[in-house]
Amino acid sequence: MAHDDRTEKATPKHRAQARKKGQIARSSDVGGSLVLAAGLFAISLLGPQIVASAEGAFRHIFATIANPAAATTAAGLKGVMETVLSTVALGVGPIAACCLGAGLLAGGAQVGFRPHPQAIKLDFKRLNPLAGAKKIFGPNMLFEALKAIAKVSAVGAVAGLALIPGLSGTAAEVGLPPAALGVILDQRAMAIAQRAAFAYLLIAAIDYGWQRARHERQLRMTKQELKDEVRQHGLPAEVKAAQRRRRMLAARNRMMAAVPQADVVVTNPTHFAVALRYDGSRTAPEVLAKGQDLIAAQIRRIATEHDVPIVPDPPLARALHGSTEIGQAIPEELYAAVARVLAFVYRAARRQRYAL
């Protein structure tokens, strides 16, 4: 189906299904830029301690080497190796931990911290070399290549602009003591790296925005897909609740409209009201309307307006309300009680006609 047909915004269910398959907006540059920034921050913070530790390690190693008798023994060699390993671990460990934390944070911020087993499940289609070649040499290859060149050019330009001003003072630095020259070179290298990292962070933010917009376009649905999903998975809970309220209101209106056709209304007398009709077409009287509290009061009001007899009979009203639905005939065990009520109503109607 053409991509232009996908004009509808993705539903939450469609997004959830795509997420389970690993289809999430993410940019590799976000992780790389944050790792670079975290590494530079760790180096700038721990640099003096690392240099001091390395200096002490070199002094110990050179002192050991200066004594051939000690350097050639197993204990001497073991001491040198322990010094080297501990110095490297204490120097590299904190920086690596910062970089690892930044990488995990970048990944979690983009794709979430909830693992989806379906995304990492073995799929032999992903191992298809033809499919992989199509992705590498597909239509996006040129765009990705141009994007990579633009990223490298932007970072290189920023680094170059930070390096050029320091070249003019290079001649004045000739003859400086090694310690002073090292401080100057360290400051310049850190300034260049910081500017390059800032440029990389900016590029990563732009790339993530583009990846997110592209992901939203890919998630779009056609009108038919949206209709099929609604038909298959139902409407949202709010729409279902509104439809249910409309159906209940329509049913209540129909029930109230049938009250004037009743032969009698049996009441509690205030809590329950049941409207009955018996026209001989059915084997037993039929319940036209029933209700409790406010609905019962409305049934009594309509019955009074249309001269429908109201008979208080609390036990019968409760039994009818609890055992019979609207439109159903009364149960057999209530025949005798309802027959007495109807007989009373018919006698009262005959006496009224005779009185007239």
Summary of the structure (lengths in Angstrom):
residues: 356
radius of gyration: 42.7
end to end distance: 80.6
largest distance: 140.8
contacts: 940
relative contact order: 0.09
helix: 74%
strand: 6%
